[in-house]
């Protein structure tokens, strides 16, 4: 228990540092790019995240669970190597799809970002590998590596962007290129650090695929319904309003993100232990709830002053959005905490069905509410979908703990 407490502390501190650096990144980007190009940057990031989720098919999720259940170091190394091969295939498809979509993007969204997508397309391989590596490090209980991997990209980007801007004014294309290049460095570093083995490919690919059929694909369908639909906000706001409002909403999400991550950090740290437990320890739950509730209260009290102090005056409109988004983030965080337990137990169908409910909330909210109420509709949708997510996770947890 002492080891787990230490891991929770280290991962949470790294997440706090990551959020702090991420906020610094948003400050730099908003000041150097301005509302319009900052919105363009967030729009493209949402687009890339939305597409990559479709291509994973649940394979990385399945690999994470296989790693969590396996105690043999050699077999884990082979599993990691085969997951990297899967990531390489997904990356190739991802780059090709985005490249061809870039020729249609301007006609659909009435902007001129297709050329930007084509210019950075060779570096887009990092997104599938990022998802793959996070799944591997969670399943293999590499909490310290995961901590480095989560803070490293933002820190490197911040340093490189400031240095670049000293010589040449930061632009949309240079900001996006720096982000992808620095993330690439971390991905390559982790690929070598994990020391994968690539033998017995047929055997381990078959094992991953079999696990995917019974568990991972069900979670994948749920991820499409729940997580991927959450990316619709950045796309629908850009379509119905403009990318400037995408930037305002994205800023509200960025500064609220620590409220989601605290419960998720605890769940990630205990993921391997959850695989052999019949319930979540009460002490872990109580501490998580108290810390998250206190964090929300502090956030609501200080966030307006923080935005006024740190961001250009045009971004003051993000304050009321942040009030709504923060509540949704806390609900999502509690849901993620329980989700880690259900995932470790292999309840893929339950997670999939729950995600359908969340997905419906996201689609209806991010389309209809954005259409009728603008960016405020997107912020309120965050509350609705967060409540739907937490309710579903809690229901399935209670059903699992008390069957019948």
N, C-alpha and C positions, 0 to 999 in steps of 0.2 A: 504493500500500500504506500510505503514511503517513497519507493521508486516512482510509482504512478503520480503521486502528489508532486514530485520534483518535475516529472515530465509535463504535467499540466501547467505548472508554473513557468517552465521554460518555453513551452509552446505558446502560452498565453502572452508572456512578455514579448516573444518574437512577433506575435500577431499585433500586439499594441504598437510595437516599433514599426511594423509593416504598415499599419493604419496611419501612424504619425507621418511616416515617410510618404505614404500615399496621399495624405492631405497636403503635404509639402509639394508633391508633384502637381496636385490640382491647383495649388496656389500659383506655382510657376507657369503651368499651362494656361490658366485663365488670364494671367497678367501678360504673358508673352504672345498668346494666340488671339485673345479677345473672345467675346461671346460667340461670334459666328464660326470661326475656325475651331474653337474649343468644342462647339456643338458638332461640327463635322467629324472631329476626332472621335468623340463619344459615339456618334452614329456608326462609324466604321467598326469600332470595337464591339458594339452590340451586334452588328451584322456578322462579323467573324465568329463571335461566340455562339450566335444562333445557328449558323450553318454547321460548325464543327460538331455540335452535339448530335446532329442527325447521322453523322458518319461513323460514330464509335460503336454502335450496335450493342452496347453493353459489355464489350469485351474487356475493357479495363476494369470495370466493376467486378466482373467474374474473376479476373486475375487477382484482384485485391483480396477477395474472399479465399481463394485457393492459397494465397500466401499466408493469410491469417491462420489457416487450419494446418499448415505444413510446418513441421519442426526440423526437417532435414535441410541443412544449409546448401548442399549440392543441388537438391531438387528446387529449392527456392531460387538459386542462381539461374537454373535452366528456365524456370518460369519467367523470371525477369527478362532473360534474353529473348524469349519468344514473344513476350508482351512488347518489347522494343520492335521486333519484326512486324507485329500487328500495327504499331504506331506508324512505322514507315509506310505501310500500305495505305493507311488512313490519310496520312499527310499528302501522299501523291494525289489521291482522289480530291482532297480538299483544295489543293492548289489549282488543279485543272478546272474544277467547278467554279471557283471564284474568278479565275481568269476569264472564262467564257461569260460568266454573269456580268462582268464589268462592262461589257459592250451593251447590256440591256439596262444597267443600273440608272443611267441618266434619264432614260425614257420613263421609267417607273416612278422615280423619286424627284425628277425635275431638278437635278443638280449636276455638277460636273466632277463627280468623284470616281468615275470609272477609270480614268487615266491613273489616278492615285493607286487604285487597287492593283492595276497591272504592274505598276512600278515596284510595289512592295511584294508582289506575289511570290518571288523566290524564297522570301523569309517566312512565309505563312506556315511552313512546316512546324514551327514552334508550338502552335496551339494544340494539335493532337498530342505532341510529346509532353506538353505541360500537363494535360489531363492524365496521360499515362503515368508519368512520374509521381504525381500526387497520389494516385491510386496505389502504386507500388509502395511508396513510403508509408502510407497509412496501413496497408495490409501487412507489411513486414515490420511494423512498429519502429520505423526509423524516425522517431520524433525529432531528434536533433537535426537530421538532414532536412526534414520537412520544414523545420523552423528556418533554416538557412534559405531554403528554396522559396519560401513565401516572402521573405524580406529582401532577398538579394536583387530581384529584377527591378523593383521600384527604386531601391537605393542607387543601383548602377545607372538607371535612367536619369534620376535627379542630377547626379554628378555630371553625366555626359551632356545632358541638355543645357545645364548652366554653362559648362565649358564651351559648348558649341555656340551658344548664343553670345558669348563674349567676342567671338570672331565673326559670326554670321547670324543675323536675326533668325530666330526659330520660326519655322513655317509648319504647315500641316504635314507636308511630305517628310520633312526632316524629323519632326517629332515622332511620327509613326515609324520611320526607319530606325531611329535610335531605340525606340521601345522594342521593336522586333529584334534588332541586333544584340542588345544587352540581354534580352531573354534567351536568345540563341546561345550566348556564352554560358549562361547558367545551365541550360539544358545539356549542352555538350559536356560540361564539367560533371554533372550528375550521372550522365551516361557512363563515363569512365569510372566514377567513384563507386557505383553499384556493382561493378565487376560481373557483368552478365556472362552466361555461357550459352552458346548457340548450337550445341549438339542435341541429338534426339528431338529434332524439330517436329517430326510427325507425331510422336508420342505426346508431347506437351501441347501442341496445337490442338490435338484431339481432346485432351483433358480440358483445355480452356473452352473449347467449343461446346463440350458436353455440359460443363458448368454454366455456360451461357444459355443453353437451351432450358435448363431447369431453374435458373436463378437470374443471371445477368440480363437476359433479354427482357424479362418482365420488369426489372428495375429500369432498364433503358426506355421501355415504352412509357413508364412513369416519369422518367426524366424529361422525355419529349413533352409530355403533358404538363409537367410542373415547372421544371427549370427552364427549358427552352422557351416556353410560352412567356416566361418572365422577361425574356429579351425582346418581346414584341413591343414593350413600352418605348424603347429607343427608336424602333422602326416606325411604329404607328404615330408617335409624336412628330417625327420627321415628315411623315406622309400627310397627316391632317393639318399640321401647323407649320413648323420649320425646324431646322437643326439647332437654332439658337435655343429654343425651348427644350430640345433634347439635352443641351448642355446644362440648363437650369435644373432639370429633373435629375440628371446624372450626378450633379454636384450634391444634391440633397441625399441621394443614395450613397455616394462616397463617404460623406461625413457621418452618415448613420450606420455604416457598415460595422463598426466595432460592436454595436449592440447585437448583431446577428452572430458574430464570431465567438463571443465568450462561451455560450453554451456549446457551440460546435467544437471548440477546442477541447472541452472536457470529454465530449462524446468521441472525438477522434483519438484522444489519448487512451481511453478505455476500450476502444474498438476490439482489440485482440482479446481482452479479458471478457468482454461481453459475449464472445463466441462460446464461452464455457459457463455462463451464468444463466439462471432462470429468471432473474429480475434485476432491475437497476437498484443499486444500493441506495437506501433512503438518504443517508448522509450526503452522498454525492448530489442527489437531486435538490436537497434543501439548500446547500451552499450555492449551487448554480442559480437557483431561483432568487436568492437574496442578492447575490452579486449583480445579476442582470437587472433586477428591479431597481436597485440603487443606482446603477449606471444610467438607466433610462431617466430617472428623476434629475440627476445631475445634468444630463444632456439637455433636457427641456428647459432647464434654468439658464444655461449658459450659451446655447447655440446661436442665438441672435447676435450676442456680443462677439462671438468668435467669427461669424461671417462678416460682420461690419468691420472688424479689425483686420482680417486677413485677406479678404477678396476685394476685387474692384467693385465700385458702387453699383454697377449694373447687375450684380449677382445678388442683391438684397432680396430680390423676388424669390430666391430659393429658400428663405427662412420659413414661410408658412408651409411650403412643400416638405421641408425637413421635419416639422412637427408631426405631420401625418405619416411620413415614411418611417420615422423612428419607431412608432408604435408597431407598424407592420414588421419591422426588422426584429424587434424583440420576440414577436410571435413566431417568426420564421426561425429564430435562434433556438427557442424551446422545441420547436418541431424537429430541427436538425439534431438536437441532443437525443431525442427519443428515436429518431431515424437511425442513428448509429447502432443502437441496440437491436432494432428490428432487422437491420442489414446484416449484422453479425450473426443473427439467428437464421438467416436465409429466407426471410419472409418476403420474397420477391413479388409474389402476386398481390399481397396486401399493400406493399409500397406502390406498385403499379396502379392499383385501383384508387388509392388515395390521391395519387398524382393526377388522375383524371379529374377529380373534383377540383383540385387546385388549378389545373389547366383550364377548365371551363370558367372558373372565376377570373383567371388572367385574360383569356380571350375576350370574354364579354366586357370586362372592365377596361382593358387597354384598347379596345375598339370602340365600344358604345360610349363609355364614360368619357374617353378622350374626345370622341367626335362631338358630344354634346357639351362637355364642361372643360375641354381643353386640358392643359397640363395638370390642373387640380384634380381632374378625374383620374389621371394616372396615379397621383399620390394617394387618393382614397382607395384605389384598387389594391394598393400595397397592403392596406389594412385588411381588406376583405379576403384577399388570397392568403395572407399570413394567418388569419383566424381559421380559414378553411384547412390550411396545412397542419397547424397545431392540433386542431380538433380531430382530424383523421389519424394523426400519429398517436394521440392519446387513446383514442378508441381502440386501435389495433393493439396497442401495448396492454391495455386492461384485458382485452379478449385473450391475449397470449398468456398473461400471468394467471388469469382466472378462467380457464376454459369451461365452456358450458354455462 
